[in-house]
Amino acid sequence: MILSRRRVEILPKPAGLKERAVYFIAKTSCICKGGILLSSKILFPVILLAALFLFIPQPAYAMHIMEGFLPVKWCLLWAALSLPFIIWGLRSIQKVLREQPKLKMLLGVAGAFAFVLSALKIPSVTGSCSHPTGVGLGAILFGPAAMSVLGCIVLIFQALLLAHGGITTLGANVFSMAVVGPFVAYGVFRLVRKLSGPQWLAVFLGAFLGDLLTYVTTSFQLALAFPAEVGGLMASFTKFMGVFALTQIPLAISEGLLTVLIFNLLTTYSSQELKELSLLTKKEDLYGYHR
């Protein structure tokens, strides 16, 4: 399929299941700007990763806290703590879409980005498994509350379709990845911008620390549920952090760089939407945020 400002050329639908899935993603992954279809190459990394990791069978390494792993009391506690953020997020999304309905596509991009990145399970030599979270981009674009809802949807789909995480542990996973991660990412982004830091640095640090603090929170959740016999909570927390850190720090850096790349593409192909979200100034829109 070729998308341009003047016409849309539709290729014949492929026959195979995988080909049709990729065709559907490519067909729907364009950004509307003033009623004009923009090039879909902005979403090429997302489309490529979706084709590779969502439609090709692979082992289900579960970094999210797995089904049945946490005691019931902790499952209920984390679910109760996560619920207010989900309600807040639903109202936030409703307000955004009511005031700026053409941002629906960009909201979908943020959710797809988080889904694809968090589905990339990377085994570690420590015997654990880590993955990026992808929540930084959506938090920067739409705020942390909205990203809490998108993150919750991502976690539900992964638990049901990919065997990553679980339903009973959904509250704990939502709190770490869809609450702590987005709020940290958004807070760091706003802080760097307030200190007159460059846009690219704010995006990188937001995504990097949002990813890292997600794993810190998960380690704390596991330590609370399973304190060590010797050393208690802190000893258990240190043990879980040590297991995750070896792979997660490089992954957090990689996620930060990828988020900067995607944000840079958005400034090029969706600058009007970013200005409506108050993420671009006139100077940045003219010269790009590299200047």
Backbone as numpy.savetxt, mean C-alpha at the origin, in Angstrom:
# Nx Ny Nz CAx CAy CAz Cx Cy Cz
-3.44 -2.68 -26.37 -4.28 -1.48 -26.37 -3.42 -0.25 -26.37
-3.79 0.75 -27.16 -3.03 1.99 -27.24 -3.95 3.11 -26.80
-3.53 3.87 -25.80 -4.32 4.99 -25.32 -3.64 6.29 -25.71
-4.37 7.23 -26.21 -3.80 8.53 -26.56 -4.83 9.59 -26.26
-4.45 10.85 -26.47 -5.39 11.94 -26.21 -6.47 12.02 -27.30
-6.22 11.45 -28.46 -7.15 11.61 -29.58 -8.08 10.41 -29.79
-7.59 9.21 -29.53 -8.42 8.06 -29.82 -8.07 6.92 -28.90
-8.93 5.94 -28.85 -8.70 4.72 -28.09 -8.83 3.55 -29.06
-7.75 2.80 -29.26 -7.76 1.66 -30.16 -7.87 0.40 -29.34
-8.91 -0.37 -29.52 -9.16 -1.57 -28.75 -8.72 -2.78 -29.56
-7.82 -3.56 -28.99 -7.37 -4.78 -29.63 -8.37 -5.91 -29.35
-8.40 -6.95 -30.20 -9.29 -8.09 -29.94 -9.01 -8.72 -28.59
-10.04 -9.17 -27.91 -9.87 -9.78 -26.60 -9.14 -11.11 -26.71
-8.11 -11.31 -25.88 -7.39 -12.59 -25.91 -8.28 -13.72 -25.43
-7.90 -14.94 -25.80 -8.75 -16.09 -25.47 -8.42 -16.70 -24.13
-7.11 -16.75 -23.75 -6.71 -17.41 -22.52 -7.11 -16.66 -21.27
-7.18 -17.37 -20.13 -7.59 -16.75 -18.87 -6.59 -15.70 -18.43
-5.30 -16.06 -18.43 -4.28 -15.11 -18.01 -4.25 -13.90 -18.93
-4.33 -14.16 -20.25 -4.28 -13.07 -21.20 -5.47 -12.13 -21.03
-6.66 -12.72 -20.78 -7.85 -11.89 -20.58 -7.74 -11.05 -19.31
-7.13 -11.62 -18.26 -6.98 -10.88 -17.01 -6.06 -9.69 -17.21
-4.92 -9.93 -17.86 -3.98 -8.83 -18.11 -4.62 -7.80 -19.04
-5.39 -8.27 -20.04 -6.09 -7.36 -20.96 -7.06 -6.47 -20.19
-7.80 -7.07 -19.25 -8.76 -6.30 -18.47 -8.07 -5.24 -17.63
-6.95 -5.61 -16.98 -6.22 -4.64 -16.17 -5.72 -3.49 -17.03
-5.13 -3.84 -18.20 -4.61 -2.81 -19.09 -5.71 -1.90 -19.61
-6.88 -2.51 -19.87 -8.00 -1.75 -20.42 -8.54 -0.74 -19.42
-8.54 -1.09 -18.16 -9.15 -0.24 -17.14 -8.16 0.64 -16.41
-6.86 0.47 -16.64 -5.86 1.21 -15.87 -5.39 2.44 -16.61
-6.29 3.38 -16.86 -5.93 4.67 -17.41 -6.46 5.73 -16.46
-5.90 6.93 -16.54 -6.27 8.00 -15.62 -7.02 9.08 -16.38
-8.17 9.44 -15.88 -8.98 10.46 -16.55 -8.58 11.83 -16.05
-8.43 12.75 -16.99 -8.07 14.12 -16.63 -8.89 15.06 -17.51
-9.90 15.68 -16.91 -10.73 16.57 -17.69 -11.46 15.87 -18.82
-11.79 14.59 -18.62 -12.50 13.85 -19.63 -11.62 13.27 -20.71
-10.29 13.41 -20.62 -9.36 12.90 -21.62 -8.61 11.73 -21.06
-8.49 10.65 -21.81 -7.76 9.48 -21.36 -6.27 9.72 -21.51
-5.53 9.48 -20.45 -4.08 9.63 -20.48 -3.42 8.28 -20.66
-2.14 8.28 -21.00 -1.41 7.05 -21.28 -1.43 6.12 -20.08
-1.66 4.84 -20.33 -1.71 3.85 -19.26 -0.34 3.37 -18.85
0.73 3.88 -19.48 2.06 3.41 -19.10 2.43 3.86 -17.70
1.69 4.79 -17.14 1.94 5.19 -15.76 1.74 4.02 -14.82
0.88 3.06 -15.22 0.59 1.92 -14.37 1.31 0.66 -14.82
2.30 0.80 -15.71 2.97 -0.39 -16.23 3.60 -1.25 -15.14
4.30 -0.66 -14.13 4.84 -1.53 -13.07 3.77 -2.32 -12.34
2.61 -1.68 -12.09 1.53 -2.38 -11.39 0.97 -3.50 -12.25
0.78 -3.23 -13.55 0.25 -4.25 -14.45 1.20 -5.43 -14.55
2.50 -5.14 -14.69 3.49 -6.20 -14.83 3.54 -7.07 -13.59
3.58 -6.44 -12.41 3.63 -7.21 -11.18 2.35 -8.02 -10.98
1.21 -7.43 -11.34 -0.05 -8.17 -11.21 -0.04 -9.42 -12.08
0.47 -9.28 -13.30 0.52 -10.44 -14.20 1.43 -11.52 -13.67
2.55 -11.11 -13.07 3.54 -12.09 -12.61 3.13 -12.78 -11.32
2.56 -12.01 -10.39 2.37 -12.54 -9.05 0.93 -12.87 -8.69
-0.03 -12.40 -9.46 -1.41 -12.71 -9.13 -1.97 -13.85 -9.97
-1.38 -14.10 -11.13 -1.93 -15.11 -12.02 -0.97 -16.27 -12.26
0.18 -16.26 -11.59 1.11 -17.38 -11.69 1.16 -18.07 -10.34
0.90 -19.36 -10.25 0.90 -20.06 -8.97 2.24 -19.93 -8.27
2.21 -19.71 -6.95 3.41 -19.59 -6.15 3.08 -19.94 -4.71
4.08 -20.27 -3.90 3.84 -20.64 -2.51 3.22 -19.49 -1.73
2.37 -19.81 -0.76 1.70 -18.78 0.04 2.48 -18.54 1.32
3.54 -17.75 1.21 4.28 -17.37 2.41 3.48 -16.32 3.16
3.18 -16.56 4.42 2.29 -15.66 5.16 3.08 -14.82 6.14
3.35 -13.56 5.74 4.00 -12.66 6.68 2.97 -12.10 7.64
1.77 -11.73 7.15 0.72 -11.29 8.06 0.51 -12.38 9.12
0.09 -11.96 10.29 -0.15 -12.94 11.35 -1.21 -13.93 10.87
-0.87 -15.20 10.88 -1.71 -16.21 10.24 -2.97 -16.53 11.04
-3.91 -17.16 10.37 -5.18 -17.57 10.97 -4.96 -18.48 12.17
-5.61 -18.13 13.30 -5.55 -18.96 14.50 -4.29 -18.83 15.32
-3.38 -17.92 14.93 -2.11 -17.82 15.64 -2.24 -17.03 16.94
-3.06 -15.99 16.95 -3.22 -15.16 18.15 -4.33 -15.70 19.05
-4.17 -15.58 20.36 -5.27 -15.91 21.28 -6.49 -15.02 21.00
-7.66 -15.52 21.35 -8.90 -14.83 21.02 -8.95 -13.42 21.62
-8.47 -13.26 22.85 -8.56 -11.94 23.49 -7.78 -10.89 22.74
-6.63 -11.28 22.17 -5.83 -10.32 21.40 -6.48 -10.04 20.05
-7.10 -11.04 19.47 -7.83 -10.82 18.21 -8.94 -9.79 18.40
-9.68 -9.94 19.49 -10.78 -9.01 19.78 -10.26 -7.62 20.09
-9.16 -7.53 20.83 -8.60 -6.23 21.19 -8.17 -5.45 19.96
-7.40 -6.09 19.07 -6.89 -5.39 17.89 -8.03 -5.05 16.93
-9.04 -5.89 16.87 -10.20 -5.58 16.02 -10.93 -4.35 16.55
-11.08 -4.27 17.88 -11.75 -3.13 18.48 -10.95 -1.84 18.28
-9.63 -1.94 18.35 -8.79 -0.76 18.14 -8.79 -0.30 16.69
-8.96 -1.23 15.77 -8.92 -0.89 14.34 -10.25 -0.32 13.84
-11.35 -0.73 14.45 -12.68 -0.37 13.95 -12.90 1.14 13.84
-12.53 1.97 14.83 -12.76 3.42 14.69 -12.05 4.02 13.48
-10.86 3.52 13.16 -10.12 4.04 12.01 -10.82 3.67 10.70
-11.42 2.48 10.66 -12.14 2.07 9.46 -13.37 2.95 9.25
-14.09 3.23 10.32 -15.26 4.11 10.23 -14.85 5.50 9.78
-13.78 6.02 10.38 -13.24 7.33 9.99 -12.85 7.32 8.51
-12.20 6.25 8.08 -11.76 6.15 6.70 -12.90 6.11 5.71
-13.97 5.40 6.04 -15.14 5.34 5.16 -15.74 6.72 4.96
-15.82 7.49 6.03 -16.34 8.85 5.92 -15.40 9.74 5.10
-14.10 9.53 5.28 -13.12 10.31 4.53 -13.22 10.03 3.03
-13.32 8.75 2.66 -13.43 8.39 1.25 -14.74 8.92 0.66
-15.81 8.81 1.43 -17.11 9.31 0.97 -17.05 10.80 0.68
-16.36 11.54 1.54 -16.24 12.99 1.36 -15.41 13.31 0.12
-14.29 12.61 -0.06 -13.43 12.85 -1.22 -14.17 12.58 -2.52
-14.87 11.46 -2.59 -15.55 11.09 -3.82 -16.78 11.96 -4.08
-17.38 12.48 -3.04 -18.51 13.38 -3.23 -18.05 14.73 -3.77
-16.92 15.22 -3.26 -16.42 16.53 -3.68 -15.62 16.45 -4.98
-14.91 15.35 -5.20 -14.06 15.20 -6.39 -14.22 13.80 -6.97
-15.35 13.53 -7.62 -15.63 12.17 -8.09 -14.63 11.64 -9.11
-13.93 12.51 -9.82 -12.99 12.02 -10.83 -11.71 11.44 -10.22
-11.59 11.50 -8.89 -10.44 10.90 -8.22 -10.64 9.42 -7.94
-11.76 8.85 -8.39 -12.01 7.42 -8.15 -10.91 6.55 -8.72
-10.44 6.88 -9.93 -9.42 6.07 -10.57 -8.11 6.11 -9.78
-7.76 7.30 -9.30 -6.52 7.44 -8.52 -6.63 6.68 -7.20
-7.81 6.67 -6.62 -8.04 5.90 -5.41 -7.86 4.41 -5.68
-8.34 3.97 -6.83 -8.15 2.57 -7.22 -6.69 2.23 -7.44
-5.94 3.17 -8.00 -4.50 2.95 -8.19 -3.80 2.74 -6.85
-4.16 3.55 -5.86 -3.55 3.43 -4.53 -3.84 2.06 -3.92
-5.08 1.59 -4.07 -5.43 0.28 -3.55 -4.73 -0.84 -4.28
-4.64 -0.74 -5.62 -3.96 -1.77 -6.41 -2.47 -1.82 -6.09
-1.88 -0.66 -5.89 -0.45 -0.59 -5.54 -0.18 -1.32 -4.23
-1.03 -1.08 -3.24 -0.86 -1.75 -1.94 -1.09 -3.25 -2.07
-2.09 -3.65 -2.86 -2.40 -5.07 -3.01 -1.23 -5.82 -3.65
-0.70 -5.27 -4.73 0.37 -5.96 -5.45 1.64 -6.03 -4.62
2.04 -4.90 -4.02 3.28 -4.90 -3.26 3.21 -5.81 -2.04
2.09 -5.77 -1.33 1.99 -6.59 -0.12 1.80 -8.07 -0.44
1.58 -8.40 -1.71 1.47 -9.80 -2.11 2.82 -10.41 -2.46
3.87 -9.60 -2.47 5.21 -10.08 -2.84 5.90 -10.62 -1.60
5.79 -11.90 -1.35 6.37 -12.53 -0.17 7.81 -12.95 -0.45
8.73 -12.48 0.37 10.14 -12.78 0.18 10.65 -13.56 1.39
11.01 -14.85 1.23 11.53 -15.64 2.35 12.86 -15.08 2.85
13.12 -15.27 4.13 14.35 -14.80 4.74 15.17 -15.98 5.23
16.48 -15.77 5.33 17.36 -16.83 5.84 17.09 -17.11 7.31
16.38 -16.19 7.98 16.05 -16.41 9.38 14.85 -17.34 9.55
14.23 -17.72 8.43 13.07 -18.60 8.50 11.75 -17.86 8.48
11.79 -16.53 8.46 10.56 -15.74 8.40 10.27 -15.39 6.94
9.33 -14.50 6.76 8.99 -14.04 5.42 8.55 -12.59 5.51
9.03 -11.77 4.60 8.72 -10.35 4.63 8.14 -9.91 3.30
7.54 -8.72 3.30 6.99 -8.16 2.07 6.85 -6.66 2.23
6.86 -5.91 1.12 6.53 -4.48 1.20 5.06 -4.32 1.61
4.68 -3.13 1.97 3.29 -2.89 2.36 2.52 -2.08 1.32
3.17 -1.11 0.70 2.52 -0.31 -0.33 1.51 0.69 0.17
1.45 0.91 1.49 0.42 1.81 2.03 0.85 3.28 2.02
2.14 3.53 1.82 2.62 4.90 1.87 2.03 5.78 0.78
1.93 5.25 -0.43 1.42 6.05 -1.55 -0.01 6.52 -1.30
-0.89 5.61 -0.92 -2.28 5.98 -0.68 -2.43 6.94 0.49
-1.61 6.76 1.53 -1.67 7.66 2.68 -1.26 9.08 2.29
-0.23 9.19 1.44 0.23 10.50 1.00 -0.81 11.16 0.10
-1.45 10.38 -0.76 -2.42 10.93 -1.70 -3.74 11.31 -1.04
-4.30 10.42 -0.22 -5.66 10.60 0.28 -5.76 10.71 1.80
-4.63 10.61 2.49 -4.66 10.68 3.94 -4.68 9.29 4.56
-4.27 9.18 5.81 -4.14 7.86 6.46 -5.47 7.18 6.72
-6.53 7.95 6.98 -7.82 7.33 7.28 -8.35 6.58 6.06
-8.28 7.21 4.89 -8.74 6.55 3.67 -7.91 5.31 3.38
-6.61 5.38 3.63 -5.75 4.23 3.37 -6.03 3.10 4.33
-6.58 3.40 5.51 -6.97 2.34 6.44 -8.04 1.45 5.83
-8.99 2.06 5.13 -10.04 1.28 4.48 -9.47 0.46 3.32
-8.64 1.10 2.49 -8.04 0.38 1.37 -7.17 -0.77 1.87
-6.42 -0.52 2.94 -5.58 -1.57 3.51 -6.40 -2.72 4.05
-7.53 -2.41 4.67 -8.41 -3.46 5.18 -8.96 -4.32 4.05
-9.36 -3.68 2.96 -9.86 -4.43 1.79 -8.77 -5.33 1.23
-7.55 -4.79 1.13 -6.42 -5.57 0.63 -6.19 -6.80 1.50
-6.22 -6.62 2.81 -5.97 -7.73 3.73 -7.08 -8.78 3.67
-8.31 -8.35 3.48 -9.42 -9.31 3.35 -9.24 -10.16 2.09
-8.94 -9.52 0.98 -8.73 -10.26 -0.27 -7.55 -11.22 -0.16
-6.47 -10.78 0.47 -5.31 -11.65 0.60 -5.60 -12.84 1.52
-6.36 -12.60 2.58 -6.70 -13.71 3.48 -7.60 -14.73 2.79
-8.54 -14.27 1.98 -9.50 -15.17 1.34 -8.97 -15.83 0.07
-8.16 -15.10 -0.69 -7.74 -15.58 -2.00 -6.31 -16.10 -2.05
-5.43 -15.56 -1.20 -4.02 -15.91 -1.27 -3.51 -16.64 -0.03
-4.38 -16.84 0.95 -3.99 -17.51 2.20 -2.89 -16.75 2.93
-2.89 -15.42 2.81 -1.95 -14.58 3.55 -2.71 -13.91 4.69
-2.32 -14.17 5.91 -3.04 -13.63 7.06 -4.23 -14.51 7.41
-5.27 -13.90 7.97 -6.43 -14.67 8.38 -7.60 -13.77 8.72
-8.75 -14.38 8.95 -9.94 -13.62 9.32 -9.94 -13.29 10.81
-9.60 -14.26 11.65 -9.58 -13.98 13.09 -8.47 -12.99 13.45
-7.40 -12.99 12.69 -6.28 -12.07 12.96 -6.36 -10.81 12.10
-7.49 -10.60 11.43 -7.63 -9.45 10.55 -7.45 -8.13 11.30
-8.02 -8.04 12.50 -7.90 -6.81 13.27 -6.46 -6.45 13.58
-5.66 -7.46 13.96 -4.25 -7.21 14.26 -3.49 -6.79 13.02
-3.74 -7.46 11.90 -3.06 -7.11 10.66 -3.49 -5.74 10.14
-4.77 -5.42 10.30 -5.25 -4.09 9.90 -4.58 -3.02 10.74
-4.46 -3.25 12.04 -3.88 -2.22 12.90 -2.42 -1.95 12.53
-1.66 -2.98 12.23 -0.24 -2.79 11.92 -0.04 -2.21 10.52
-0.67 -2.82 9.52 -0.41 -2.42 8.13 -1.32 -1.31 7.63
-2.57 -1.27 8.09 -3.53 -0.31 7.55 -3.80 0.87 8.48
-3.29 0.84 9.69 -3.46 1.97 10.60 -2.11 2.60 10.92
-1.22 1.85 11.54 0.08 2.40 11.93 0.89 2.81 10.70
0.99 1.93 9.71 1.77 2.23 8.51 1.33 3.51 7.82
0.05 3.66 7.46 -0.40 4.89 6.80 -0.24 6.14 7.65
-0.53 6.06 8.95 -0.42 7.26 9.77 1.03 7.69 9.92
1.94 6.74 10.04 3.36 7.09 10.10 3.81 7.69 8.77
3.43 7.07 7.66 3.83 7.56 6.34 3.31 8.98 6.11
2.05 9.21 6.43 1.46 10.54 6.23 2.11 11.57 7.15
2.32 11.20 8.41 2.92 12.13 9.35 4.34 12.52 8.96
5.14 11.55 8.53 6.51 11.84 8.11 6.51 12.70 6.85
5.64 12.38 5.90 5.55 13.17 4.66 5.22 14.63 4.98
4.21 14.85 5.81 3.82 16.22 6.15 4.91 16.94 6.93
5.59 16.23 7.80 6.66 16.85 8.59 7.80 17.32 7.70
8.23 16.47 6.78 9.33 16.84 5.88 8.92 18.02 5.01
7.69 18.04 4.53 7.23 19.16 3.71 7.13 20.44 4.51
6.70 20.31 5.76 6.61 21.49 6.62 7.98 22.08 6.90
8.99 21.22 6.94 10.37 21.67 7.15 11.04 22.08 5.85
10.24 22.24 4.79 10.71 22.67 3.47 11.62 21.66 2.80
11.47 20.39 3.15 12.21 19.34 2.48 11.67 19.10 1.09
12.49 18.58 0.18 12.02 18.32 -1.19 10.94 17.25 -1.21
10.10 17.33 -2.21 8.97 16.40 -2.32 9.43 14.95 -2.39
10.49 14.70 -3.18 10.94 13.31 -3.34 11.41 12.72 -2.02
12.08 13.55 -1.19 12.56 13.06 0.10 11.40 12.78 1.04
10.39 13.65 1.01 9.21 13.44 1.86 8.49 12.14 1.48
8.36 11.88 0.19 7.71 10.65 -0.27 8.53 9.43 0.13
9.83 9.50 -0.08 10.69 8.36 0.24 10.66 8.04 1.73
10.86 9.05 2.57 10.90 8.80 4.01 9.53 8.33 4.53
8.45 8.89 3.97 7.13 8.46 4.39 6.89 6.99 4.10
7.19 6.57 2.87 6.99 5.16 2.49 7.94 4.25 3.24
9.19 4.67 3.40 10.20 3.86 4.09 9.83 3.61 5.55
9.53 4.69 6.27 9.23 4.55 7.69 7.85 3.94 7.92
6.90 4.20 7.01 5.59 3.55 7.13 5.70 2.05 7.03
6.54 1.57 6.11 6.79 0.13 5.98 7.48 -0.41 7.22
8.51 0.27 7.67 9.31 -0.22 8.79 8.48 -0.28 10.08
7.70 0.76 10.33 6.91 0.79 11.56 5.78 -0.24 11.55
5.35 -0.66 10.37 4.38 -1.75 10.29 4.96 -3.01 10.92
6.21 -3.29 10.62 6.84 -4.50 11.15 7.19 -4.35 12.63
7.52 -3.15 13.04 7.74 -2.91 14.47 6.45 -3.20 15.24
5.33 -2.74 14.69 4.03 -2.98 15.33 3.69 -4.46 15.37
3.94 -5.16 14.26 3.68 -6.61 14.23 4.52 -7.33 15.27
5.78 -6.94 15.39 6.65 -7.56 16.40 6.12 -7.30 17.80
5.62 -6.09 18.03 5.06 -5.75 19.34 3.80 -6.56 19.62
2.96 -6.74 18.60 1.75 -7.54 18.77 2.08 -8.99 19.13
3.06 -9.55 18.45 3.46 -10.93 18.74 4.10 -11.04 20.12
4.87 -10.01 20.49 5.51 -10.03 21.81 4.48 -9.94 22.93
3.44 -9.14 22.72 2.38 -9.04 23.73 1.67 -10.38 23.91
1.43 -11.06 22.81 0.70 -12.33 22.87 1.57 -13.46 23.38
2.88 -13.39 23.11 3.79 -14.48 23.47 5.07 -13.94 24.12
4.95 -13.41 25.35 6.15 -12.91 26.03 7.11 -14.05 26.36
8.38 -13.75 26.34 9.39 -14.77 26.62 9.39 -15.13 28.10
9.71 -16.37 28.39 9.78 -16.81 29.78 10.89 -16.08 30.53
11.97 -15.81 29.82 13.09 -15.07 30.40 13.20 -13.74 29.67
12.97 -12.65 30.37 13.07 -11.34 29.74 11.74 -10.72 29.41
10.69 -11.53 29.39 9.34 -11.02 29.20 9.10 -10.36 27.85
8.36 -9.26 27.89 7.90 -8.58 26.67 9.05 -8.08 25.81
10.03 -7.41 26.42 11.11 -6.82 25.64 11.99 -7.88 24.98
12.22 -8.97 25.68 13.03 -10.04 25.10 12.32 -10.65 23.90
11.01 -10.84 24.02 10.24 -11.38 22.91 10.19 -10.40 21.74
10.01 -9.12 22.05 9.98 -8.09 21.01 11.30 -8.04 20.25
12.40 -8.08 20.98 13.72 -8.08 20.34 13.91 -9.29 19.44
13.42 -10.43 19.89 13.55 -11.66 19.09 12.77 -11.54 17.78
11.52 -11.08 17.86 10.72 -10.97 16.64 11.28 -9.91 15.69
11.75 -8.79 16.25 12.34 -7.75 15.40 13.59 -8.26 14.71
14.38 -9.03 15.42 15.59 -9.58 14.82 15.29 -10.52 13.66
14.19 -11.26 13.79 13.80 -12.18 12.73 13.41 -11.42 11.46
12.67 -10.31 11.63 12.16 -9.58 10.48 13.18 -8.61 9.87
14.07 -8.07 10.70 14.89 -6.93 10.27 15.78 -7.24 9.08
16.31 -8.44 9.00 17.29 -8.77 7.97 16.75 -8.54 6.57
15.51 -8.89 6.34 14.93 -8.67 5.01 14.10 -7.39 4.94
13.55 -6.93 6.06 12.60 -5.83 5.99 13.26 -4.48 5.76
14.44 -4.26 6.30 15.10 -2.96 6.09 15.41 -2.74 4.61
16.03 -3.70 3.91 16.22 -3.50 2.46 14.90 -3.36 1.70
13.87 -4.11 2.12 12.57 -4.00 1.46 11.96 -2.62 1.67
12.11 -2.07 2.86 11.56 -0.74 3.14 12.25 0.32 2.29
13.56 0.19 2.11 14.29 1.12 1.24 13.79 0.99 -0.20
13.63 -0.25 -0.65 13.15 -0.49 -2.02 11.74 0.08 -2.21
10.88 -0.11 -1.21 9.53 0.43 -1.32 9.54 1.95 -1.38
10.41 2.58 -0.60 10.53 4.02 -0.65 10.92 4.52 -2.03
11.90 3.86 -2.65 12.35 4.25 -3.98 11.25 4.03 -5.03
10.55 2.90 -4.93 9.48 2.62 -5.89 8.33 3.61 -5.74
8.02 3.99 -4.50 6.95 4.96 -4.27 7.32 6.32 -4.85
8.59 6.71 -4.74 9.05 7.95 -5.36 8.88 7.87 -6.87
9.22 6.73 -7.46 9.07 6.56 -8.91 7.62 6.69 -9.35
6.71 6.03 -8.64 5.29 6.10 -8.99 4.75 7.51 -8.80
5.16 8.16 -7.72 4.70 9.54 -7.47 5.22 10.46 -8.57
6.44 10.23 -9.01 7.00 11.04 -10.09 6.18 10.87 -11.37
5.76 9.64 -11.67 4.91 9.40 -12.83 3.57 10.11 -12.69
3.05 10.12 -11.47 1.77 10.81 -11.24 1.90 12.31 -11.45
3.04 12.89 -11.07 3.23 14.33 -11.29 3.28 14.65 -12.78
3.69 13.68 -13.58 3.78 13.90 -15.02 2.44 13.70 -15.71
1.73 12.64 -15.35 0.53 12.25 -16.08 -0.77 12.57 -15.34
-0.69 12.97 -14.10 -1.90 13.26 -13.34 -1.68 14.47 -12.43
-1.03 15.49 -12.97 -0.68 16.65 -12.16 -1.91 17.41 -11.68
-2.97 17.45 -12.51 -4.18 18.17 -12.11 -4.80 17.55 -10.87
-4.85 16.21 -10.84 -5.40 15.53 -9.68 -4.57 15.78 -8.43
-3.25 15.81 -8.59 -2.38 16.06 -7.44 -2.54 17.49 -6.94
-2.78 18.43 -7.85 -3.02 19.81 -7.41 -4.35 19.91 -6.66
-5.34 19.16 -7.10 -6.62 19.16 -6.39 -6.48 18.55 -5.00
-5.51 17.65 -4.84 -5.24 17.06 -3.53 -4.23 17.88 -2.73
-3.86 19.06 -3.26 -2.91 19.98 -2.61 -1.54 19.34 -2.42
-1.13 18.53 -3.38 0.17 17.87 -3.31 1.19 18.46 -4.26
0.76 19.38 -5.13 1.67 20.05 -6.05 1.42 21.54 -6.01
2.49 22.31 -5.95 2.39 23.75 -6.09 2.57 24.10 -7.56
2.32 25.34 -7.92 2.49 25.76 -9.31 3.94 25.58 -9.76
4.88 25.88 -8.89 6.29 25.74 -9.24 6.65 24.29 -9.47
6.16 23.42 -8.61 6.45 21.99 -8.76 5.79 21.43 -10.00
4.59 21.94 -10.30 3.90 21.45 -11.48 4.64 21.86 -12.75
5.28 23.03 -12.71 5.97 23.55 -13.89 7.31 22.88 -14.11
8.07 22.71 -13.03 9.43 22.21 -13.17 9.58 20.75 -12.76
8.55 20.18 -12.10 8.71 18.83 -11.56 9.36 18.92 -10.20
9.11 17.94 -9.33 9.59 18.06 -7.96 11.05 17.68 -7.81
11.74 17.38 -8.94 13.18 17.14 -8.84 13.94 18.45 -8.63
13.31 19.58 -9.02 14.01 20.85 -8.93 14.00 21.36 -7.51
